[in-house]
Amino acid sequence: MSDELNLKVGINTTKVNRAMRLFPQELKFELADGMDHISRSFFKAFYKRRLSGPPGIRARPQGLFHWFKRRLEGQRIEISNRSMTTKRTGEILSGSTSSPLDMSFEIYTASKAAGIHERGGTISPGGMMPIPLPSQGQMFRQSGHLKENYKLDNMGKKLQPIRIRNHIYLCRVNRARHTIKPLYILLNKVVIKPRLGFYNTWNSLQGDRITILNKSVNKALDNLK
């Protein structure tokens, strides 16, 4: 069953029709507010459940999560600014659509990495590729950029390739302390199991979406009281 059909079954259509007839402008604003709430709630749950460590994917600043965007749409208007306030989003959408039914929202990403983490698959670029080990977290600044002293210099001076147990690792070598710290492993292919859980997270919030939209309709009808 599609998400659209699930929502239609769960939402009180009698109240929706009544609000459309009596308070169309108020309904537009409240539904826009509700859609904004749904998208923000999803992002929060998605990050917490799937991108903050096992069983999902560990996130780092400016990592995979930041490739996901939301798009709220109405007639002749589109909002893709994820940081815009809920009130402002509602004002723009409700003032730019001819009918509450013209409004919709979408959560999406153009990231190929996100797609393969969601579906699973094999990455095989035709050559050796460096795969970060868990210790690589120390290599990045809070902004997500690689620290200067970790940048590769022709795979030689700062990170050195060293064979360990039939695998080649890129290692940080400290000659003064006589230590070697592997940071990457070089592989010619990587098999990734489905582990992102984007759609599973979305489906798990179905009841919350219905509750939010029904509340939006009730708010529009509060004018009768």
C-alpha positions as CSV (number, residue, x, y, z in Angstrom):
1,M,0.0,0.0,0.0
2,S,1.4,3.4,-1.0
3,D,2.1,6.1,1.6
4,E,-0.4,8.4,-0.2
5,L,-3.2,5.8,0.2
6,N,-2.2,5.1,3.8
7,L,-2.6,8.8,4.6
8,K,-6.0,9.0,2.8
9,V,-7.3,6.1,4.9
10,G,-6.0,7.6,8.2
11,I,-7.0,11.3,7.7
12,N,-10.5,12.4,8.7
13,T,-11.8,13.4,5.2
14,T,-15.1,14.7,6.5
15,K,-13.2,17.3,8.5
16,V,-10.9,18.1,5.6
17,N,-13.8,18.8,3.3
18,R,-15.5,20.9,5.9
19,A,-12.3,23.0,6.5
20,M,-11.8,23.4,2.8
21,R,-15.3,24.8,2.5
22,L,-15.3,27.1,5.5
23,F,-11.7,28.0,6.1
24,P,-9.6,27.3,3.0
25,Q,-6.9,29.8,3.8
26,E,-6.6,28.7,7.4
27,L,-6.4,25.0,6.2
28,K,-3.7,25.9,3.7
29,F,-1.6,27.5,6.4
30,E,-2.1,24.6,8.9
31,L,-1.4,21.9,6.4
32,A,1.8,23.7,5.3
33,D,2.8,23.9,8.9
34,G,2.0,20.2,9.3
35,M,4.0,19.2,6.3
36,D,6.9,21.2,7.6
37,H,6.6,19.5,11.0
38,I,6.6,16.0,9.3
39,S,9.7,16.7,7.3
40,R,11.6,18.1,10.3
41,S,10.5,15.2,12.5
42,F,11.7,12.7,9.9
43,F,15.1,14.3,9.6
44,K,15.5,14.2,13.4
45,A,14.5,10.5,13.6
46,F,16.5,9.5,10.6
47,Y,19.7,11.0,11.9
48,K,19.2,9.7,15.4
49,R,18.3,6.1,14.4
50,R,20.3,5.5,11.3
51,L,23.2,7.9,11.1
52,S,24.6,8.0,14.6
53,G,26.3,4.6,14.8
54,P,25.2,1.0,14.8
55,P,23.0,-0.4,13.5
56,G,23.1,2.4,11.0
57,I,26.0,4.5,9.7
58,R,28.3,6.7,11.8
59,A,27.9,10.3,10.7
60,R,30.6,12.9,10.7
61,P,30.2,16.7,10.1
62,Q,29.1,17.5,6.6
63,G,28.7,13.7,5.9
64,L,26.0,11.7,4.3
65,F,23.1,13.2,6.3
66,H,23.7,16.7,4.8
67,W,23.1,15.4,1.3
68,F,19.4,14.8,2.2
69,K,17.1,17.7,1.4
70,R,13.4,18.5,1.6
71,R,11.2,20.1,-0.9
72,L,7.8,21.6,0.0
73,E,5.7,22.5,-3.0
74,G,2.6,24.5,-3.8
75,Q,1.2,26.0,-7.0
76,R,4.1,28.2,-8.5
77,I,6.2,27.9,-5.3
78,E,8.9,25.5,-4.1
79,I,10.8,25.6,-0.8
80,S,14.0,23.7,-0.6
81,N,15.6,25.6,2.3
82,R,15.9,23.0,5.1
83,S,16.7,25.7,7.7
84,M,13.7,28.0,7.1
85,T,11.4,28.4,10.1
86,T,8.2,26.5,10.3
87,K,6.1,29.7,10.5
88,R,7.8,31.3,7.5
89,T,7.3,28.0,5.5
90,G,3.6,28.0,6.3
91,E,3.2,31.6,5.3
92,I,4.9,31.1,1.9
93,L,3.0,27.9,1.0
94,S,-0.4,29.0,2.2
95,G,-0.1,32.3,0.4
96,S,1.0,30.8,-2.9
97,T,-1.4,27.9,-3.5
98,S,-4.9,28.0,-4.9
99,S,-6.1,24.9,-3.0
100,P,-4.8,22.9,0.0
101,L,-4.7,19.9,-2.2
102,D,-2.0,21.6,-4.4
103,M,0.5,21.3,-1.6
104,S,3.0,18.4,-1.2
105,F,6.4,17.7,0.1
106,E,9.3,15.5,-0.8
107,I,12.5,14.3,1.0
108,Y,15.2,13.3,-1.4
109,T,18.9,13.1,-2.1
110,A,21.1,13.0,-5.2
111,S,23.9,11.2,-3.4
112,K,24.9,7.9,-5.1
113,A,26.6,6.9,-1.9
114,A,23.3,7.2,0.0
115,G,21.6,5.0,-2.7
116,I,24.1,2.2,-2.4
117,H,24.0,2.3,1.4
118,E,20.2,2.0,1.2
119,R,19.9,-0.7,-1.4
120,G,23.3,-2.5,-1.0
121,G,25.7,-3.4,-3.8
122,T,29.3,-3.7,-4.9
123,I,31.6,-0.8,-5.5
124,S,34.3,-1.8,-8.0
125,P,36.1,1.2,-9.6
126,G,38.6,-0.9,-11.5
127,G,41.6,-0.1,-9.2
128,M,42.6,0.0,-5.6
129,M,40.6,2.4,-3.4
130,P,41.3,3.6,0.1
131,I,38.6,2.6,2.6
132,P,38.6,4.5,5.9
133,L,39.1,2.4,9.1
134,P,37.3,3.3,12.3
135,S,40.3,5.3,13.5
136,Q,39.8,7.8,10.7
137,G,37.5,10.0,12.8
138,Q,40.5,11.9,14.2
139,M,41.5,12.9,10.7
140,F,38.6,15.4,10.1
141,R,38.0,18.9,11.4
142,Q,34.5,19.8,12.8
143,S,33.7,21.3,9.4
144,G,34.2,17.9,7.8
145,H,37.4,18.9,6.0
146,L,40.5,16.7,6.2
147,K,43.2,18.0,8.6
148,E,46.3,19.3,6.8
149,N,48.7,16.9,8.4
150,Y,46.6,13.9,7.2
151,K,46.4,14.9,3.5
152,L,48.0,12.5,1.2
153,D,51.3,13.4,-0.4
154,N,51.4,11.0,-3.4
155,M,50.6,8.2,-0.9
156,G,54.1,8.6,0.5
157,K,55.4,11.1,3.0
158,K,52.5,11.5,5.4
159,L,50.5,8.3,4.8
160,Q,52.6,5.3,3.9
161,P,51.4,2.1,2.2
162,I,52.4,-0.9,4.4
163,R,51.4,-4.6,3.8
164,I,49.9,-6.2,6.9
165,R,48.6,-9.8,6.7
166,N,48.1,-9.8,2.9
167,H,46.4,-6.4,2.8
168,I,47.9,-3.0,2.0
169,Y,47.1,-0.2,4.5
170,L,47.8,3.5,4.3
171,C,49.4,4.2,7.7
172,R,50.5,7.1,9.8
173,V,54.1,6.4,10.7
174,N,55.8,8.0,13.7
175,R,59.4,7.2,13.4
176,A,60.4,8.9,16.6
177,R,58.0,6.8,18.7
178,H,58.3,3.7,16.4
179,T,54.6,3.5,15.9
180,I,52.4,2.6,12.9
181,K,48.7,3.5,12.8
182,P,46.6,2.1,9.9
183,L,44.0,4.6,8.7
184,Y,42.9,3.2,5.4
185,I,42.8,-0.3,3.8
186,L,43.3,-0.5,0.0
187,L,40.7,-2.8,-1.7
188,N,39.8,-3.4,-5.3
189,K,36.1,-3.8,-4.4
190,V,33.7,-3.3,-1.5
191,V,30.5,-5.1,-0.9
192,I,28.0,-3.0,1.0
193,K,24.9,-4.5,2.7
194,P,21.7,-2.5,2.8
195,R,22.1,-0.6,6.0
196,L,20.9,3.0,5.7
197,G,17.2,2.4,6.5
198,F,15.8,5.5,4.9
199,Y,12.6,3.9,3.7
200,N,12.2,1.8,6.9
201,T,12.5,5.0,9.0
202,W,9.9,6.8,6.8
203,N,7.5,3.9,7.0
204,S,7.8,3.6,10.8
205,L,6.6,7.2,11.1
206,Q,3.4,6.6,9.2
207,G,1.2,7.0,12.3
208,D,2.9,10.2,13.3
209,R,2.2,11.7,9.9
210,I,-1.5,10.9,10.1
211,T,-1.6,12.4,13.7
212,I,0.1,15.6,12.6
213,L,-2.1,16.1,9.5
214,N,-5.3,15.5,11.5
215,K,-4.1,18.0,14.1
216,S,-3.6,20.5,11.3
217,V,-7.2,20.1,10.1
218,N,-8.5,20.4,13.6
219,K,-6.5,23.7,14.1
220,A,-8.1,25.1,10.9
221,L,-11.6,24.2,12.3
222,D,-10.8,25.8,15.6
223,N,-12.3,29.0,14.1
224,L,-15.7,27.5,14.6
225,K,-15.3,27.6,18.4
